[in-house]
Amino acid sequence: MENSPFPKCQKCGSGDLVPLSDFGSQGAPIQYKAWVCTNPDCGYNIKIRNGEVYLGEPILNGELHSRARQEYTR
């Protein structure tokens, strides 16, 4: 049996829920802003935005955001 420090995903049962952190609009660190399933086929996530909890939002590819940002700054 695998011993992970993270909780098992209750949606798929095979992935773990891992915490993600971010920075606020003023640069302050925000710990555990989101929890996501490590199973790429599952995609379950919990996010906190402006004090509200969002469940199962689509996960976007950050590479696309970086490209759009580069084109905007040109």
N, C-alpha and C positions, 0 to 999 in steps of 0.2 A: 504494500500500500504506500502510495506517495504521500509525503508529509509536506504540504505547502503552507507558508505563513499567511496565505490569502484565502478568502472564502471561495468555495465552489460556486460556479454560476448555477443558479436555480432554474434557468431557462433550458440550457443544453445538458448540464450535469457533467460535461467533460472538461470545460475550460475553467480557469480561475478568474475571479474579479480582481483586477489590479487598479490601484489608484493612479490618477494623473493629476499633475499640478499645472498651474498656469500663472500668468501675471495679469493683474488688473490694468485698467486703462491708465492709471497713474503710476504703474510700475511696481506696485506692491505684490509680493508673492501670495498666491492663493493655493494652499495645500488641499489636496483631495477635491479638486473642482469636479472631477468626473471619475467614475469607476467603469471600466470596460472589460468585456470578456476576452480572454486570450485566444479563444477558438475563433479563427477568422470566418468560419462558416456560420457562426452564431450571430456575432455583431451586437449582442445585448449591451446596453450602456445606460448609466444613470448620470445626469449632469445637473449642476446647479448654476443657474444664470439669474442674476439680479434677485437673489433670494428665493427663486422658485425652482422646483425640482422637475426635471424633464426625463421621461423614460423612453428608451428605445428609439431615439432620434437617428436619422441616417448618419452614417460615418462617412465623411468626405475625405478625399485624398489631399493631404496638405501640399503636395507638389503642384497641384492645379492652382491653389491659392498663391503659392510663391510665384508662379509664372504670371498670373494676372497682376500681381503686385509689381513685378518687374516691368511689364508692359505699361502699367499706369504711370510709373515714375520716369519713363523715357521722354 
